[in-house]
Amino acid sequence: MKDKYIRVRTSERRLNKLRLYANLTEKTMTQVIDEMIDSLKIPETGNSDARRLANASLSSTNIAQ
């Protein structure tokens, strides 16, 4: 799997909270963020392509056009 990068702007307070949580749970900030993203519930929209993308592995996120 080829890793992708995201850039996020947040407050210093939130960044410090993320750092503290990661440290207390002995995880990296990336692991914490990945777990949070994986826990997101995708609402039913009737859009099967969107649901397929949300559940796809990162290496296969291209939709056939």
Secondary structure as GFF3:
##gff-version 3
##sequence-region A 1 65
A	DSSP	alpha_helix	12	24	.	.	.	ID=ss1
A	DSSP	alpha_helix	29	38	.	.	.	ID=ss2
A	DSSP	alpha_helix	48	55	.	.	.	ID=ss3
A	DSSP	three_ten_helix	58	60	.	.	.	ID=ss4
###
